[in-house]
Amino acid sequence: MIRVVLPAHLKNLAHVTGEVRVEVAGPPTQREVLDALETAYPMLLGTIRDRHSGERRPFVRFYACELDLSNEPPDEPLPEEVVAGKEPFIVLGAMAGG
């Protein structure tokens, strides 16, 4: 099971509190985790990634083990600590403005 931390607005949309746990079908990658998350919580479809291209939405960032994974290839394996359930995969809404 992969632990996933969502920003507050996505927790509200998915009707969850705290972190969620998803099981991935294949090797744990960003793509597999997000596929499992959108399958378990279909109301999140299109909120984290573009529905058609699968690209990360602007102002959404991915973190794990104090690393910014946002620009990593989506099929890159996740850190072992995330796979083992010791650390969460974090979806974060970035802030912008002046």
Backbone as JSON, one array per atom type, in Angstrom:
{
  "sequence": "MIRVVLPAHLKNLAHVTGEVRVEVAGPPTQREVLDALETAYPMLLGTIRDRHSGERRPFVRFYACELDLSNEPPDEPLPEEVVAGKEPFIVLGAMAGG",
  "N": [[0.83, -1.18, 0.0], [0.49, 2.19, -0.82], [1.0, 5.22, 0.74], [-0.75, 8.24, 0.49], [-0.75, 11.71, 0.53], [-3.0, 14.27, 0.28], [-3.82, 17.62, -0.87], [-5.87, 19.96, 0.98], [-8.2, 20.86, -0.49], [-8.55, 18.82, -2.37], [-8.92, 16.63, -0.72], [-11.39, 17.32, 0.37], [-12.97, 17.22, -1.95], [-12.77, 14.5, -2.55], [-13.97, 13.46, -0.34], [-12.57, 12.6, 1.99], [-10.55, 12.25, 4.95], [-7.43, 12.99, 6.41], [-4.57, 10.99, 5.38], [-4.64, 8.98, 2.39], [-4.72, 5.57, 1.26], [-3.43, 3.62, -1.32], [-3.41, 0.82, -3.49], [-1.12, -0.36, -5.8], [-1.0, -1.68, -9.13], [1.2, -2.42, -10.67], [4.8, -1.93, -10.81], [5.69, 0.43, -8.3], [5.21, 3.61, -9.28], [4.99, 7.14, -10.08], [2.95, 7.38, -12.01], [1.51, 4.93, -11.69], [0.61, 5.19, -9.04], [-1.0, 7.51, -9.22], [-2.85, 6.62, -11.13], [-4.11, 4.57, -9.63], [-5.12, 6.11, -7.54], [-6.97, 7.79, -8.89], [-8.7, 5.84, -9.78], [-9.73, 4.78, -7.41], [-10.87, 7.09, -6.37], [-12.78, 8.54, -8.28], [-13.76, 11.12, -8.62], [-11.56, 12.72, -8.54], [-10.4, 12.61, -10.97], [-8.77, 14.26, -13.51], [-8.12, 16.43, -11.93], [-5.57, 16.4, -10.89], [-3.94, 15.52, -12.9], [-3.95, 16.18, -16.43], [-6.78, 15.1, -18.17], [-6.6, 14.06, -20.77], [-3.93, 14.18, -21.79], [-2.47, 13.26, -19.64], [-0.57, 14.68, -18.33], [0.99, 16.37, -15.58], [-0.89, 18.76, -13.81], [-0.6, 22.37, -14.01], [0.76, 24.09, -11.2], [0.49, 21.98, -9.46], [2.28, 19.85, -7.44], [4.59, 17.14, -6.76], [5.85, 15.31, -4.08], [8.21, 13.38, -2.17], [9.9, 11.86, 0.47], [11.28, 14.22, 1.14], [12.0, 15.13, -1.35], [11.56, 16.8, -4.45], [9.53, 15.55, -6.77], [8.24, 16.36, -8.97], [9.08, 16.98, -11.61], [10.17, 14.68, -12.45], [10.35, 11.74, -14.54], [7.18, 10.16, -15.15], [7.13, 7.39, -15.0], [9.23, 6.62, -13.52], [10.69, 4.76, -10.88], [9.34, 4.97, -7.55], [10.76, 6.33, -4.47], [12.26, 3.97, -2.23], [11.45, 4.14, 0.46], [8.86, 5.12, 0.25], [7.6, 3.08, -1.15], [7.81, 1.07, 0.75], [6.05, 2.03, 2.61], [6.87, 3.69, 4.62], [7.18, 6.39, 4.2], [5.09, 9.03, 2.89], [3.62, 9.63, -0.38], [3.34, 12.74, -1.63], [0.92, 14.98, -2.73], [0.79, 18.2, -3.72], [-0.65, 21.39, -3.72], [0.61, 24.04, -5.41], [1.59, 27.42, -4.62], [1.08, 30.64, -6.02], [1.81, 33.97, -7.04], [2.11, 37.47, -6.24]],
  "CA": [[0.0, 0.0, 0.0], [1.2, 3.47, -0.9], [0.35, 6.31, 1.47], [-0.83, 9.46, -0.32], [-1.25, 12.9, 1.21], [-3.63, 15.19, -0.68], [-4.11, 18.95, -0.34], [-7.2, 20.05, 1.6], [-9.3, 20.96, -1.43], [-8.78, 17.52, -2.99], [-9.52, 15.79, 0.32], [-12.81, 17.68, 0.41], [-13.6, 16.71, -3.16], [-12.81, 13.04, -2.45], [-14.68, 13.12, 0.9], [-11.67, 11.86, 2.87], [-9.77, 13.0, 5.92], [-6.12, 12.37, 6.59], [-3.97, 10.46, 4.17], [-5.32, 7.84, 1.79], [-3.82, 4.48, 0.88], [-3.8, 2.98, -2.58], [-2.61, -0.32, -3.91], [-0.78, -0.23, -7.21], [-0.99, -2.96, -9.84], [2.54, -2.72, -11.16], [5.86, -1.3, -10.02], [5.24, 1.73, -7.78], [5.69, 4.81, -9.96], [4.0, 8.21, -9.99], [1.82, 7.06, -12.88], [0.73, 3.85, -11.07], [-0.05, 5.73, -7.85], [-2.07, 8.41, -9.65], [-3.89, 5.78, -11.74], [-4.84, 3.92, -8.54], [-5.84, 7.15, -6.82], [-8.12, 8.21, -9.7], [-9.63, 4.72, -9.83], [-10.39, 4.72, -6.1], [-11.58, 8.35, -6.15], [-12.98, 9.04, -9.64], [-14.01, 12.56, -8.62], [-10.28, 13.41, -8.68], [-9.96, 12.51, -12.36], [-8.6, 15.56, -14.16], [-7.73, 17.49, -11.0], [-4.13, 16.31, -10.64], [-3.35, 15.38, -14.24], [-4.85, 16.43, -17.54], [-7.49, 13.86, -18.52], [-6.25, 13.54, -22.09], [-2.48, 14.0, -21.97], [-1.87, 12.63, -18.46], [0.48, 15.56, -17.78], [0.72, 17.02, -14.3], [-1.49, 20.09, -13.94], [0.2, 23.47, -13.45], [0.56, 24.39, -9.78], [0.43, 20.75, -8.67], [3.64, 19.34, -7.25], [4.69, 15.83, -6.13], [7.01, 15.19, -3.19], [8.38, 12.18, -1.36], [11.21, 11.8, 1.14], [11.85, 15.56, 1.05], [12.45, 15.36, -2.72], [10.55, 17.27, -5.39], [9.45, 14.58, -7.86], [7.31, 16.92, -9.95], [9.61, 16.97, -12.97], [10.71, 13.35, -12.75], [9.48, 10.97, -15.45], [6.1, 9.52, -14.4], [7.34, 5.95, -14.87], [10.42, 6.42, -12.68], [10.29, 4.13, -9.6], [9.28, 5.83, -6.37], [11.76, 5.97, -3.46], [11.99, 2.74, -1.47], [10.72, 4.47, 1.68], [7.45, 5.26, -0.14], [7.15, 1.73, -1.5], [7.71, 0.32, 2.0], [5.02, 2.62, 3.46], [7.47, 4.49, 5.69], [7.0, 7.8, 3.84], [3.98, 9.19, 1.95], [3.71, 10.34, -1.65], [2.6, 13.97, -1.33], [0.42, 15.81, -3.82], [0.73, 19.52, -3.1], [-1.07, 22.51, -4.55], [1.61, 25.1, -5.31], [1.1, 28.79, -4.49], [1.67, 31.6, -6.95], [1.33, 35.32, -6.83], [3.16, 38.43, -5.99]],
  "C": [[0.88, 1.25, 0.0], [0.37, 4.51, -0.15], [0.39, 7.56, 0.62], [-1.43, 10.58, 0.52], [-1.75, 13.86, 0.14], [-3.78, 16.57, -0.05], [-5.58, 19.01, 0.11], [-8.34, 20.09, 0.6], [-9.59, 19.64, -2.14], [-9.31, 16.51, -1.98], [-11.02, 16.05, 0.4], [-13.55, 17.1, -0.79], [-13.77, 15.19, -3.1], [-13.55, 12.54, -1.21], [-13.83, 12.22, 1.8], [-11.04, 12.81, 3.87], [-8.45, 12.27, 6.1], [-5.56, 11.87, 5.27], [-4.78, 9.27, 3.66], [-4.27, 6.79, 1.44], [-4.34, 3.85, -0.39], [-2.87, 1.81, -2.84], [-2.37, -0.2, -5.4], [-0.64, -1.61, -7.84], [0.42, -3.37, -10.24], [3.61, -2.15, -10.25], [5.41, 0.09, -9.55], [5.96, 2.91, -8.45], [4.65, 5.91, -9.73], [2.76, 7.86, -10.79], [0.92, 5.99, -12.23], [-0.04, 4.36, -9.85], [-1.21, 6.62, -8.25], [-3.19, 7.65, -10.35], [-4.75, 5.13, -10.66], [-5.67, 4.93, -7.76], [-7.09, 7.58, -7.58], [-9.14, 7.09, -9.87], [-10.42, 4.63, -8.53], [-11.27, 5.94, -5.84], [-11.81, 9.02, -7.51], [-13.29, 10.53, -9.71], [-12.72, 13.37, -8.75], [-9.75, 13.37, -10.11], [-9.93, 13.9, -13.0], [-8.17, 16.69, -13.24], [-6.23, 17.54, -10.76], [-3.37, 16.26, -11.96], [-4.41, 15.73, -15.28], [-5.48, 15.1, -17.96], [-7.0, 13.24, -19.82], [-4.75, 13.26, -22.23], [-1.83, 13.25, -20.81], [-0.78, 13.47, -17.82], [0.03, 16.18, -16.46], [0.15, 18.42, -14.56], [-0.53, 21.16, -13.41], [-0.18, 23.71, -11.99], [0.25, 23.16, -8.94], [1.84, 20.2, -8.63], [3.57, 17.98, -6.55], [5.97, 15.78, -5.32], [7.01, 13.83, -2.52], [9.79, 12.23, -0.77], [11.98, 13.11, 1.01], [12.44, 15.87, -0.33], [11.29, 15.85, -3.56], [10.59, 16.34, -6.6], [8.64, 15.11, -9.04], [7.8, 16.83, -11.39], [10.29, 15.66, -13.33], [9.8, 12.64, -13.74], [8.42, 10.19, -14.66], [6.26, 8.02, -14.22], [8.62, 5.61, -14.11], [9.97, 5.76, -11.37], [10.29, 5.14, -8.45], [10.36, 5.42, -5.37], [11.31, 4.76, -2.63], [11.2, 3.0, -0.2], [9.22, 4.61, 1.42], [6.86, 3.89, -0.43], [6.93, 0.91, -0.23], [6.63, 0.88, 2.94], [5.56, 3.46, 4.6], [7.25, 5.97, 5.47], [5.83, 7.91, 2.86], [4.43, 9.82, 0.63], [2.8, 11.55, -1.47], [2.22, 14.69, -2.61], [0.16, 17.18, -3.19], [0.28, 20.55, -4.11], [-0.1, 23.65, -4.35], [0.92, 26.46, -5.23], [1.8, 29.67, -5.52], [1.1, 32.98, -6.66], [2.46, 36.25, -6.47], [2.96, 39.2, -4.73]]
}
